[in-house]
Amino acid sequence: MKLAHRMWTFGAMVPFLASCAATLVGATFFRAQLERGVDQALLVEAATESMSLFDHAGTYLHMAVSPLES
């Protein structure tokens, strides 16, 4: 293999492919974490609101006392 081919392969292509792979893995991980966080927040809010059915006759939101407020 000539020097120019080795320089293009190990100096440009390998780092480029490694950074692309790292970006894809990071984006996948971030998306999964974000979806889990949103699901958890919605489940907590739904649990809080389901308990409000037994508090009063009217329907209202518990946003002031919601566990998500903090």
Gaussian input, Z-matrix of N, CA and C with variables (Angstrom, degrees):
# hf/3-21g

backbone

0 1
 N
 C     1     B1
 C     2     B2     1     A1
 N     3     B3     2     A2     1     D1
 C     4     B4     3     A3     2     D2
 C     5     B5     4     A4     3     D3
 N     6     B6     5     A5     4     D4
 C     7     B7     6     A6     5     D5
 C     8     B8     7     A7     6     D6
 N     9     B9     8     A8     7     D7
 C    10    B10     9     A9     8     D8
 C    11    B11    10    A10     9     D9
 N    12    B12    11    A11    10    D10
 C    13    B13    12    A12    11    D11
 C    14    B14    13    A13    12    D12
 N    15    B15    14    A14    13    D13
 C    16    B16    15    A15    14    D14
 C    17    B17    16    A16    15    D15
 N    18    B18    17    A17    16    D16
 C    19    B19    18    A18    17    D17
 C    20    B20    19    A19    18    D18
 N    21    B21    20    A20    19    D19
 C    22    B22    21    A21    20    D20
 C    23    B23    22    A22    21    D21
 N    24    B24    23    A23    22    D22
 C    25    B25    24    A24    23    D23
 C    26    B26    25    A25    24    D24
 N    27    B27    26    A26    25    D25
 C    28    B28    27    A27    26    D26
 C    29    B29    28    A28    27    D27
 N    30    B30    29    A29    28    D28
 C    31    B31    30    A30    29    D29
 C    32    B32    31    A31    30    D30
 N    33    B33    32    A32    31    D31
 C    34    B34    33    A33    32    D32
 C    35    B35    34    A34    33    D33
 N    36    B36    35    A35    34    D34
 C    37    B37    36    A36    35    D35
 C    38    B38    37    A37    36    D36
 N    39    B39    38    A38    37    D37
 C    40    B40    39    A39    38    D38
 C    41    B41    40    A40    39    D39
 N    42    B42    41    A41    40    D40
 C    43    B43    42    A42    41    D41
 C    44    B44    43    A43    42    D42
 N    45    B45    44    A44    43    D43
 C    46    B46    45    A45    44    D44
 C    47    B47    46    A46    45    D45
 N    48    B48    47    A47    46    D46
 C    49    B49    48    A48    47    D47
 C    50    B50    49    A49    48    D48
 N    51    B51    50    A50    49    D49
 C    52    B52    51    A51    50    D50
 C    53    B53    52    A52    51    D51
 N    54    B54    53    A53    52    D52
 C    55    B55    54    A54    53    D53
 C    56    B56    55    A55    54    D54
 N    57    B57    56    A56    55    D55
 C    58    B58    57    A57    56    D56
 C    59    B59    58    A58    57    D57
 N    60    B60    59    A59    58    D58
 C    61    B61    60    A60    59    D59
 C    62    B62    61    A61    60    D60
 N    63    B63    62    A62    61    D61
 C    64    B64    63    A63    62    D62
 C    65    B65    64    A64    63    D63
 N    66    B66    65    A65    64    D64
 C    67    B67    66    A66    65    D65
 C    68    B68    67    A67    66    D66
 N    69    B69    68    A68    67    D67
 C    70    B70    69    A69    68    D68
 C    71    B71    70    A70    69    D69
 N    72    B72    71    A71    70    D70
 C    73    B73    72    A72    71    D71
 C    74    B74    73    A73    72    D72
 N    75    B75    74    A74    73    D73
 C    76    B76    75    A75    74    D74
 C    77    B77    76    A76    75    D75
 N    78    B78    77    A77    76    D76
 C    79    B79    78    A78    77    D77
 C    80    B80    79    A79    78    D78
 N    81    B81    80    A80    79    D79
 C    82    B82    81    A81    80    D80
 C    83    B83    82    A82    81    D81
 N    84    B84    83    A83    82    D82
 C    85    B85    84    A84    83    D83
 C    86    B86    85    A85    84    D84
 N    87    B87    86    A86    85    D85
 C    88    B88    87    A87    86    D86
 C    89    B89    88    A88    87    D87
 N    90    B90    89    A89    88    D88
 C    91    B91    90    A90    89    D89
 C    92    B92    91    A91    90    D90
 N    93    B93    92    A92    91    D91
 C    94    B94    93    A93    92    D92
 C    95    B95    94    A94    93    D93
 N    96    B96    95    A95    94    D94
 C    97    B97    96    A96    95    D95
 C    98    B98    97    A97    96    D96
 N    99    B99    98    A98    97    D97
 C   100   B100    99    A99    98    D98
 C   101   B101   100   A100    99    D99
 N   102   B102   101   A101   100   D100
 C   103   B103   102   A102   101   D101
 C   104   B104   103   A103   102   D102
 N   105   B105   104   A104   103   D103
 C   106   B106   105   A105   104   D104
 C   107   B107   106   A106   105   D105
 N   108   B108   107   A107   106   D106
 C   109   B109   108   A108   107   D107
 C   110   B110   109   A109   108   D108
 N   111   B111   110   A110   109   D109
 C   112   B112   111   A111   110   D110
 C   113   B113   112   A112   111   D111
 N   114   B114   113   A113   112   D112
 C   115   B115   114   A114   113   D113
 C   116   B116   115   A115   114   D114
 N   117   B117   116   A116   115   D115
 C   118   B118   117   A117   116   D116
 C   119   B119   118   A118   117   D117
 N   120   B120   119   A119   118   D118
 C   121   B121   120   A120   119   D119
 C   122   B122   121   A121   120   D120
 N   123   B123   122   A122   121   D121
 C   124   B124   123   A123   122   D122
 C   125   B125   124   A124   123   D123
 N   126   B126   125   A125   124   D124
 C   127   B127   126   A126   125   D125
 C   128   B128   127   A127   126   D126
 N   129   B129   128   A128   127   D127
 C   130   B130   129   A129   128   D128
 C   131   B131   130   A130   129   D129
 N   132   B132   131   A131   130   D130
 C   133   B133   132   A132   131   D131
 C   134   B134   133   A133   132   D132
 N   135   B135   134   A134   133   D133
 C   136   B136   135   A135   134   D134
 C   137   B137   136   A136   135   D135
 N   138   B138   137   A137   136   D136
 C   139   B139   138   A138   137   D137
 C   140   B140   139   A139   138   D138
 N   141   B141   140   A140   139   D139
 C   142   B142   141   A141   140   D140
 C   143   B143   142   A142   141   D141
 N   144   B144   143   A143   142   D142
 C   145   B145   144   A144   143   D143
 C   146   B146   145   A145   144   D144
 N   147   B147   146   A146   145   D145
 C   148   B148   147   A147   146   D146
 C   149   B149   148   A148   147   D147
 N   150   B150   149   A149   148   D148
 C   151   B151   150   A150   149   D149
 C   152   B152   151   A151   150   D150
 N   153   B153   152   A152   151   D151
 C   154   B154   153   A153   152   D152
 C   155   B155   154   A154   153   D153
 N   156   B156   155   A155   154   D154
 C   157   B157   156   A156   155   D155
 C   158   B158   157   A157   156   D156
 N   159   B159   158   A158   157   D157
 C   160   B160   159   A159   158   D158
 C   161   B161   160   A160   159   D159
 N   162   B162   161   A161   160   D160
 C   163   B163   162   A162   161   D161
 C   164   B164   163   A163   162   D162
 N   165   B165   164   A164   163   D163
 C   166   B166   165   A165   164   D164
 C   167   B167   166   A166   165   D165
 N   168   B168   167   A167   166   D166
 C   169   B169   168   A168   167   D167
 C   170   B170   169   A169   168   D168
 N   171   B171   170   A170   169   D169
 C   172   B172   171   A171   170   D170
 C   173   B173   172   A172   171   D171
 N   174   B174   173   A173   172   D172
 C   175   B175   174   A174   173   D173
 C   176   B176   175   A175   174   D174
 N   177   B177   176   A176   175   D175
 C   178   B178   177   A177   176   D176
 C   179   B179   178   A178   177   D177
 N   180   B180   179   A179   178   D178
 C   181   B181   180   A180   179   D179
 C   182   B182   181   A181   180   D180
 N   183   B183   182   A182   181   D181
 C   184   B184   183   A183   182   D182
 C   185   B185   184   A184   183   D183
 N   186   B186   185   A185   184   D184
 C   187   B187   186   A186   185   D185
 C   188   B188   187   A187   186   D186
 N   189   B189   188   A188   187   D187
 C   190   B190   189   A189   188   D188
 C   191   B191   190   A190   189   D189
 N   192   B192   191   A191   190   D190
 C   193   B193   192   A192   191   D191
 C   194   B194   193   A193   192   D192
 N   195   B195   194   A194   193   D193
 C   196   B196   195   A195   194   D194
 C   197   B197   196   A196   195   D195
 N   198   B198   197   A197   196   D196
 C   199   B199   198   A198   197   D197
 C   200   B200   199   A199   198   D198
 N   201   B201   200   A200   199   D199
 C   202   B202   201   A201   200   D200
 C   203   B203   202   A202   201   D201
 N   204   B204   203   A203   202   D202
 C   205   B205   204   A204   203   D203
 C   206   B206   205   A205   204   D204
 N   207   B207   206   A206   205   D205
 C   208   B208   207   A207   206   D206
 C   209   B209   208   A208   207   D207

   B1=1.4519
   B2=1.5295
   B3=1.2809
   B4=1.4588
   B5=1.5270
   B6=1.3052
   B7=1.4652
   B8=1.5329
   B9=1.3170
   B10=1.4675
   B11=1.5263
   B12=1.3225
   B13=1.4710
   B14=1.5300
   B15=1.3292
   B16=1.4634
   B17=1.5219
   B18=1.3165
   B19=1.4656
   B20=1.5243
   B21=1.3292
   B22=1.4677
   B23=1.5208
   B24=1.3209
   B25=1.4591
   B26=1.5244
   B27=1.3327
   B28=1.4627
   B29=1.5238
   B30=1.2960
   B31=1.4596
   B32=1.5078
   B33=1.3223
   B34=1.4657
   B35=1.5239
   B36=1.3205
   B37=1.4672
   B38=1.5321
   B39=1.3152
   B40=1.4637
   B41=1.5300
   B42=1.3318
   B43=1.4726
   B44=1.5312
   B45=1.3218
   B46=1.4622
   B47=1.5291
   B48=1.3230
   B49=1.4656
   B50=1.5187
   B51=1.3227
   B52=1.4644
   B53=1.5264
   B54=1.3156
   B55=1.4689
   B56=1.5286
   B57=1.3214
   B58=1.4728
   B59=1.5240
   B60=1.3165
   B61=1.4643
   B62=1.5271
   B63=1.3221
   B64=1.4651
   B65=1.5232
   B66=1.3163
   B67=1.4644
   B68=1.5214
   B69=1.3162
   B70=1.4665
   B71=1.5180
   B72=1.3155
   B73=1.4668
   B74=1.5228
   B75=1.3324
   B76=1.4604
   B77=1.5197
   B78=1.3280
   B79=1.4650
   B80=1.5227
   B81=1.3264
   B82=1.4664
   B83=1.5228
   B84=1.3279
   B85=1.4613
   B86=1.5261
   B87=1.3276
   B88=1.4610
   B89=1.5206
   B90=1.3243
   B91=1.4637
   B92=1.5222
   B93=1.3309
   B94=1.4638
   B95=1.5256
   B96=1.3319
   B97=1.4603
   B98=1.5246
   B99=1.3123
   B100=1.4657
   B101=1.5197
   B102=1.3232
   B103=1.4588
   B104=1.5279
   B105=1.3437
   B106=1.4655
   B107=1.5200
   B108=1.3266
   B109=1.4563
   B110=1.5193
   B111=1.3172
   B112=1.4664
   B113=1.5312
   B114=1.3231
   B115=1.4621
   B116=1.5268
   B117=1.3259
   B118=1.4700
   B119=1.5186
   B120=1.3334
   B121=1.4608
   B122=1.5302
   B123=1.3219
   B124=1.4655
   B125=1.5250
   B126=1.3168
   B127=1.4669
   B128=1.5219
   B129=1.3230
   B130=1.4650
   B131=1.5185
   B132=1.3204
   B133=1.4617
   B134=1.5273
   B135=1.3242
   B136=1.4626
   B137=1.5264
   B138=1.3255
   B139=1.4617
   B140=1.5212
   B141=1.3200
   B142=1.4661
   B143=1.5171
   B144=1.3162
   B145=1.4539
   B146=1.5236
   B147=1.3232
   B148=1.4679
   B149=1.5210
   B150=1.3252
   B151=1.4633
   B152=1.5250
   B153=1.3124
   B154=1.4601
   B155=1.5220
   B156=1.3111
   B157=1.4612
   B158=1.5248
   B159=1.3292
   B160=1.4546
   B161=1.5181
   B162=1.3401
   B163=1.4671
   B164=1.5270
   B165=1.3203
   B166=1.4658
   B167=1.5249
   B168=1.3213
   B169=1.4587
   B170=1.5260
   B171=1.3153
   B172=1.4612
   B173=1.5271
   B174=1.3007
   B175=1.4584
   B176=1.5209
   B177=1.2904
   B178=1.4490
   B179=1.5225
   B180=1.3200
   B181=1.4589
   B182=1.5235
   B183=1.3027
   B184=1.4570
   B185=1.5253
   B186=1.2946
   B187=1.4590
   B188=1.5276
   B189=1.3179
   B190=1.4682
   B191=1.5254
   B192=1.3314
   B193=1.4681
   B194=1.5171
   B195=1.2806
   B196=1.4461
   B197=1.5346
   B198=1.3317
   B199=1.4619
   B200=1.5306
   B201=1.3188
   B202=1.4519
   B203=1.5159
   B204=1.3249
   B205=1.4563
   B206=1.5251
   B207=1.3196
   B208=1.4822
   B209=1.4999
   A1=107.76
   A2=116.59
   A3=121.44
   A4=110.67
   A5=114.60
   A6=120.60
   A7=111.41
   A8=117.44
   A9=120.46
   A10=111.47
   A11=116.83
   A12=120.23
   A13=110.49
   A14=116.76
   A15=120.19
   A16=110.82
   A17=117.24
   A18=119.97
   A19=111.04
   A20=117.67
   A21=120.20
   A22=110.87
   A23=117.10
   A24=120.39
   A25=111.56
   A26=117.31
   A27=120.34
   A28=113.42
   A29=117.61
   A30=120.33
   A31=113.81
   A32=117.58
   A33=119.54
   A34=112.27
   A35=117.37
   A36=119.70
   A37=112.72
   A38=117.84
   A39=120.27
   A40=110.93
   A41=120.43
   A42=118.73
   A43=113.10
   A44=116.77
   A45=119.82
   A46=110.67
   A47=117.11
   A48=120.33
   A49=111.50
   A50=117.44
   A51=120.30
   A52=111.24
   A53=117.50
   A54=119.72
   A55=111.38
   A56=117.31
   A57=119.81
   A58=111.05
   A59=116.43
   A60=120.17
   A61=110.83
   A62=117.50
   A63=120.74
   A64=111.13
   A65=117.08
   A66=120.87
   A67=111.01
   A68=117.20
   A69=120.35
   A70=111.76
   A71=117.15
   A72=120.39
   A73=110.24
   A74=116.76
   A75=120.45
   A76=112.90
   A77=116.80
   A78=120.43
   A79=111.14
   A80=116.37
   A81=120.17
   A82=110.67
   A83=116.36
   A84=120.46
   A85=111.03
   A86=117.78
   A87=121.68
   A88=111.28
   A89=116.65
   A90=119.92
   A91=111.44
   A92=116.82
   A93=120.42
   A94=110.74
   A95=117.52
   A96=120.76
   A97=111.27
   A98=116.97
   A99=121.59
   A100=110.60
   A101=117.82
   A102=120.78
   A103=111.12
   A104=117.33
   A105=120.00
   A106=111.19
   A107=117.17
   A108=120.67
   A109=112.50
   A110=116.56
   A111=120.33
   A112=110.47
   A113=116.77
   A114=120.07
   A115=111.09
   A116=116.62
   A117=120.36
   A118=110.79
   A119=116.76
   A120=120.29
   A121=111.43
   A122=116.73
   A123=119.31
   A124=111.95
   A125=117.61
   A126=120.21
   A127=111.43
   A128=117.33
   A129=120.22
   A130=110.46
   A131=116.71
   A132=119.49
   A133=111.39
   A134=117.40
   A135=120.72
   A136=110.93
   A137=117.31
   A138=120.15
   A139=110.83
   A140=117.23
   A141=120.85
   A142=110.73
   A143=116.97
   A144=120.12
   A145=112.48
   A146=117.57
   A147=118.63
   A148=111.07
   A149=117.30
   A150=119.74
   A151=111.37
   A152=117.95
   A153=120.24
   A154=111.66
   A155=117.84
   A156=119.89
   A157=111.61
   A158=116.00
   A159=119.96
   A160=113.12
   A161=117.93
   A162=120.95
   A163=112.11
   A164=117.11
   A165=121.68
   A166=108.96
   A167=114.45
   A168=119.10
   A169=111.78
   A170=117.74
   A171=121.59
   A172=111.21
   A173=114.43
   A174=118.61
   A175=108.85
   A176=116.16
   A177=121.85
   A178=107.56
   A179=114.97
   A180=120.18
   A181=110.03
   A182=115.60
   A183=121.97
   A184=111.06
   A185=118.26
   A186=119.75
   A187=112.13
   A188=118.49
   A189=119.82
   A190=111.39
   A191=117.72
   A192=120.68
   A193=111.54
   A194=117.41
   A195=121.65
   A196=111.54
   A197=118.19
   A198=119.90
   A199=111.88
   A200=117.71
   A201=120.78
   A202=112.19
   A203=117.59
   A204=121.21
   A205=111.31
   A206=115.31
   A207=118.44
   A208=107.98
   D1=136.84
   D2=-179.49
   D3=-77.00
   D4=161.20
   D5=-178.76
   D6=-60.93
   D7=-40.94
   D8=-179.56
   D9=-62.66
   D10=-39.55
   D11=178.73
   D12=-66.25
   D13=-42.20
   D14=179.11
   D15=-65.31
   D16=-39.08
   D17=179.49
   D18=-65.70
   D19=-42.15
   D20=177.51
   D21=-66.33
   D22=-40.70
   D23=-177.13
   D24=-68.99
   D25=-54.27
   D26=-173.86
   D27=-89.75
   D28=-16.59
   D29=-179.05
   D30=-97.55
   D31=-22.59
   D32=-176.86
   D33=-127.12
   D34=-49.88
   D35=-172.59
   D36=-72.52
   D37=-45.31
   D38=-178.44
   D39=-63.68
   D40=-48.19
   D41=176.88
   D42=-62.87
   D43=-36.79
   D44=178.85
   D45=-63.97
   D46=-46.83
   D47=179.67
   D48=-66.52
   D49=-37.19
   D50=177.96
   D51=-65.71
   D52=-40.75
   D53=178.71
   D54=-69.07
   D55=-34.94
   D56=175.29
   D57=-64.67
   D58=-43.70
   D59=179.21
   D60=-64.46
   D61=-42.01
   D62=178.87
   D63=-64.32
   D64=-37.97
   D65=178.14
   D66=-65.27
   D67=-43.22
   D68=179.06
   D69=-64.46
   D70=-43.49
   D71=178.98
   D72=-64.48
   D73=-43.86
   D74=178.92
   D75=-63.45
   D76=-41.74
   D77=179.53
   D78=-65.46
   D79=-39.59
   D80=178.28
   D81=-64.61
   D82=-44.81
   D83=178.91
   D84=-63.35
   D85=-44.99
   D86=-179.93
   D87=-61.93
   D88=-42.41
   D89=179.79
   D90=-63.53
   D91=-42.45
   D92=179.23
   D93=-64.18
   D94=-42.61
   D95=178.37
   D96=-64.08
   D97=-41.00
   D98=179.73
   D99=-64.56
   D100=-43.79
   D101=179.27
   D102=-64.80
   D103=-40.60
   D104=177.44
   D105=-63.72
   D106=-39.72
   D107=179.20
   D108=-65.15
   D109=-42.55
   D110=178.78
   D111=-66.47
   D112=-42.67
   D113=178.18
   D114=-60.97
   D115=-43.53
   D116=179.14
   D117=-62.76
   D118=-44.22
   D119=-179.71
   D120=-63.46
   D121=-41.23
   D122=178.90
   D123=-67.48
   D124=-37.30
   D125=177.44
   D126=-65.56
   D127=-40.40
   D128=178.23
   D129=-65.85
   D130=-43.08
   D131=179.19
   D132=-65.96
   D133=-38.82
   D134=177.88
   D135=-64.92
   D136=-39.47
   D137=177.70
   D138=-64.50
   D139=-40.84
   D140=178.19
   D141=-64.35
   D142=-43.89
   D143=-179.46
   D144=-70.34
   D145=-31.77
   D146=178.77
   D147=-67.79
   D148=-29.60
   D149=176.96
   D150=-72.87
   D151=-21.54
   D152=-179.68
   D153=-70.54
   D154=-15.70
   D155=177.80
   D156=-62.94
   D157=-26.08
   D158=-177.31
   D159=-101.46
   D160=-0.65
   D161=-177.93
   D162=-83.56
   D163=-53.93
   D164=-173.55
   D165=-137.87
   D166=170.10
   D167=179.35
   D168=-75.88
   D169=-33.31
   D170=-178.16
   D171=-85.12
   D172=162.73
   D173=176.46
   D174=-101.51
   D175=137.36
   D176=179.10
   D177=-158.01
   D178=169.63
   D179=179.13
   D180=-98.16
   D181=145.38
   D182=178.25
   D183=-95.63
   D184=36.48
   D185=-173.85
   D186=-61.94
   D187=-28.50
   D188=-180.00
   D189=-72.39
   D190=-29.44
   D191=-178.86
   D192=-112.34
   D193=14.77
   D194=-178.23
   D195=-68.24
   D196=141.31
   D197=175.43
   D198=-63.75
   D199=-19.44
   D200=179.17
   D201=-80.62
   D202=-11.91
   D203=-178.43
   D204=-61.56
   D205=-38.86
   D206=179.48
   D207=-81.14

